[in-house]
Amino acid sequence: MRRKITVFIIIAVCFLLQSTLFQALTFASISPNLLIAVTSAFGFMRGRKEGMWIGFFSGLLMDIFYGNVIGFYALVYAYIGYVNGFFRKMFFPDDIKLPLILIAASDFSYNILVYVFLFFLRGRFQFDYYLVHIMLPELVYTVLVTIVLYFVILKINQRLEVIEKRRASKFG
């Protein structure tokens, strides 16, 4: 229960930061996607199932506040969290290279899916413009912010794991 409440608070805080503070700190109207970083991080730290659920709830927040259709962002984020869960066995907390690569790949995949389903299918074929002016700047900004955010999420996750192990040894 403690983990669920903590994860809910992390998602809410990152959503609020993404929607308020980082909207005010945009560069060329680009802001980082903190929810992708949270979804990816929990995916490769905790596995496919937890990554998928965290992605689903993160995407649902995006759908409720910014989406035209309920479920599109929830599906995309859930997919991203699930795919990141495949890298759990390769994840080592001390190495930041894999998390940054996975979060960058997740952000890029997210933007490709958004382009295909929200722009390309409606007849907007300016992929090169979207790539240069939106996708790549958002990717760079997200990765830069992730360097700080990742360590915060990592410490919280490690603390929760210590508490869970202590509780399991007490009752097991």
C-alpha positions as CSV (number, residue, x, y, z in Angstrom):
1,M,0.0,0.0,0.0
2,R,2.9,2.3,0.8
3,R,4.4,1.8,-2.6
4,K,1.1,2.6,-4.4
5,I,0.6,5.8,-2.4
6,T,4.2,6.8,-3.1
7,V,4.0,6.1,-6.8
8,F,0.7,8.0,-7.0
9,I,2.4,11.0,-5.4
10,I,5.3,10.8,-7.8
11,I,3.0,10.7,-10.8
12,A,0.9,13.6,-9.5
13,V,4.0,15.7,-8.7
14,C,5.6,15.0,-12.1
15,F,2.3,15.8,-13.8
16,L,1.9,19.0,-11.9
17,L,5.6,20.0,-12.7
18,Q,5.1,19.1,-16.3
19,S,1.9,21.1,-16.5
20,T,2.9,24.2,-14.6
21,L,6.6,24.8,-13.9
22,F,8.0,23.3,-17.0
23,Q,5.3,25.0,-19.2
24,A,6.7,28.3,-17.9
25,L,10.3,27.1,-18.5
26,T,9.8,26.1,-22.2
27,F,12.5,26.6,-24.8
28,A,11.0,27.3,-28.2
29,S,7.6,26.2,-26.8
30,I,9.1,22.7,-25.9
31,S,8.9,21.3,-22.4
32,P,10.2,18.0,-21.1
33,N,8.0,14.9,-20.8
34,L,8.4,14.0,-17.1
35,L,5.7,11.3,-17.2
36,I,7.7,9.4,-19.9
37,A,10.7,9.5,-17.6
38,V,8.6,8.2,-14.6
39,T,6.9,5.5,-16.7
40,S,10.2,4.3,-18.2
41,A,12.1,4.4,-14.9
42,F,9.5,2.3,-13.1
43,G,9.3,0.0,-16.0
44,F,13.0,-0.9,-16.0
45,M,13.3,-0.7,-12.2
46,R,10.2,-2.8,-11.3
47,G,9.3,-4.8,-14.4
48,R,6.7,-5.0,-17.2
49,K,3.6,-5.2,-15.1
50,E,4.3,-2.2,-12.8
51,G,5.7,-0.2,-15.8
52,M,2.5,-0.9,-17.7
53,W,0.2,0.2,-14.8
54,I,2.2,3.3,-14.0
55,G,2.2,4.2,-17.7
56,F,-1.5,3.6,-17.9
57,F,-2.3,6.0,-15.1
58,S,0.2,8.6,-16.3
59,G,-1.4,8.4,-19.8
60,L,-4.8,8.6,-18.3
61,L,-3.9,11.9,-16.6
62,M,-2.7,13.2,-20.0
63,D,-5.9,12.0,-21.6
64,I,-8.2,13.6,-19.0
65,F,-6.4,17.0,-19.1
66,Y,-5.0,17.2,-22.7
67,G,-6.4,14.5,-24.9
68,N,-9.2,14.6,-27.4
69,V,-10.0,10.9,-26.9
70,I,-9.8,9.1,-23.5
71,G,-7.4,6.2,-23.8
72,F,-5.0,7.2,-26.5
73,Y,-2.2,8.5,-24.2
74,A,-3.1,5.8,-21.6
75,L,-2.4,3.1,-24.2
76,V,0.8,4.7,-25.5
77,Y,2.2,5.2,-22.0
78,A,1.2,1.7,-20.9
79,Y,3.0,0.3,-23.9
80,I,6.1,2.3,-23.1
81,G,6.1,1.2,-19.5
82,Y,5.6,-2.5,-20.5
83,V,8.4,-2.4,-23.1
84,N,10.8,-0.8,-20.6
85,G,10.0,-3.7,-18.2
86,F,11.9,-6.0,-20.5
87,F,15.1,-4.3,-19.5
88,R,14.7,-5.0,-15.8
89,K,17.4,-7.8,-15.8
90,M,19.8,-5.4,-17.5
91,F,19.2,-2.6,-15.1
92,F,21.9,-1.7,-12.5
93,P,21.2,1.3,-10.2
94,D,24.7,2.6,-10.4
95,D,24.8,2.8,-14.2
96,I,23.0,5.8,-15.7
97,K,23.7,5.0,-19.3
98,L,20.9,2.4,-19.8
99,P,18.2,4.6,-18.1
100,L,19.1,7.6,-20.2
101,I,19.1,5.5,-23.4
102,L,15.8,3.9,-22.5
103,I,14.1,7.2,-21.5
104,A,15.4,8.8,-24.7
105,A,14.2,5.9,-26.8
106,S,10.8,6.0,-25.0
107,D,10.4,9.7,-25.6
108,F,11.3,9.3,-29.3
109,S,8.9,6.3,-29.6
110,Y,6.2,8.4,-27.9
111,N,6.6,11.2,-30.3
112,I,6.6,8.9,-33.3
113,L,3.3,7.4,-32.2
114,V,1.8,10.8,-31.5
115,Y,2.9,12.0,-35.0
116,V,1.5,8.9,-36.7
117,F,-1.8,8.8,-35.0
118,L,-2.5,12.5,-34.4
119,F,-0.9,14.1,-37.4
120,F,0.0,11.8,-40.2
121,L,-3.4,10.1,-40.3
122,R,-5.0,13.5,-40.6
123,G,-3.0,14.4,-43.7
124,R,-0.2,16.4,-42.1
125,F,3.0,15.0,-43.7
126,Q,5.6,17.4,-42.5
127,F,7.6,14.8,-40.6
128,D,10.9,16.6,-41.0
129,Y,9.5,19.7,-39.4
130,Y,8.0,17.8,-36.6
131,L,11.3,15.9,-36.1
132,V,13.6,18.9,-36.0
133,H,11.3,21.4,-34.2
134,I,9.4,19.2,-31.7
135,M,10.8,15.6,-31.3
136,L,14.5,16.2,-31.0
137,P,14.3,19.3,-28.8
138,E,11.8,17.6,-26.5
139,L,14.1,14.5,-26.4
140,V,17.1,16.6,-25.4
141,Y,15.2,18.6,-22.8
142,T,13.6,15.4,-21.3
143,V,17.0,13.7,-21.0
144,L,18.6,16.7,-19.3
145,V,15.8,16.9,-16.8
146,T,15.8,13.1,-16.4
147,I,19.4,13.2,-15.1
148,V,18.1,14.8,-11.9
149,L,14.7,13.1,-11.8
150,Y,16.1,9.7,-12.3
151,F,18.2,9.8,-9.2
152,V,15.2,11.0,-7.1
153,I,13.1,8.1,-8.4
154,L,15.9,5.7,-7.9
155,K,16.4,6.7,-4.2
156,I,12.7,6.5,-3.6
157,N,12.5,3.1,-5.2
158,Q,15.5,1.8,-3.2
159,R,14.0,3.1,0.0
160,L,10.7,1.4,-0.7
161,E,12.5,-1.9,-1.5
162,V,14.4,-1.7,1.8
163,I,11.1,-1.2,3.7
164,E,9.4,-4.0,1.7
165,K,12.3,-6.4,2.5
166,R,12.2,-5.5,6.1
167,R,8.5,-6.1,6.3
168,A,8.8,-9.4,4.4
169,S,11.5,-10.7,6.7
170,K,9.4,-9.7,9.7
171,F,6.4,-11.7,8.6
172,G,8.2,-14.4,6.6
